[in-house]
């Protein structure tokens, strides 16, 4: 990954915080590298915009902590579970209203 891209992403994605040592050198921890890889996948492969990835990070889906290196399928499954839960709640509400 080019250095200028890393610096730009540090400014756009607040969870990316490398350790800064003497002389301004940056050291990326394994979790930082995993997060950067996931961001790269979301941007370049999955077609997300920078604002879209920022939104994922803010909403918690994009915390990407446990599933940082996980495939996009893992995120889709989580999203589907949320949708199923919402649909179940709506079904229950409709059943109650029909009584």
QUIQUISUL-V13323 format. One record per backbone hydrogen bond with DSSP energy under -0.5 kcal/mol. NH is the residue of the N-H (numbers start at 1). CO is the residue of the C=O. Records with the same first field share a line. If there is no record, write none. Layout:
NH: CO, CO
This chain:
5: 2
6: 2
7: 3
8: 4
9: 5
10: 6
11: 7
12: 8
13: 9
14: 12
16: 13
17: 15
19: 27
21: 19, 25
24: 21
25: 22
27: 19
28: 26
29: 27
33: 29
34: 30
35: 31
36: 32
37: 33
38: 34
39: 35
40: 36
41: 37
42: 38
43: 39
44: 40
45: 40, 41
46: 41
48: 42
53: 49
54: 50
55: 51
56: 52
57: 53
58: 54
59: 55
60: 56, 57
62: 56
63: 60
64: 61
68: 65
70: 67
74: 71
75: 71
76: 72
77: 73
78: 74
79: 75
80: 76
81: 77
82: 78
83: 79
84: 80
85: 81
86: 82
87: 83
88: 84
89: 85
90: 86
91: 87
92: 88
93: 89
94: 90
95: 91
96: 92
97: 93
98: 94
99: 95, 96
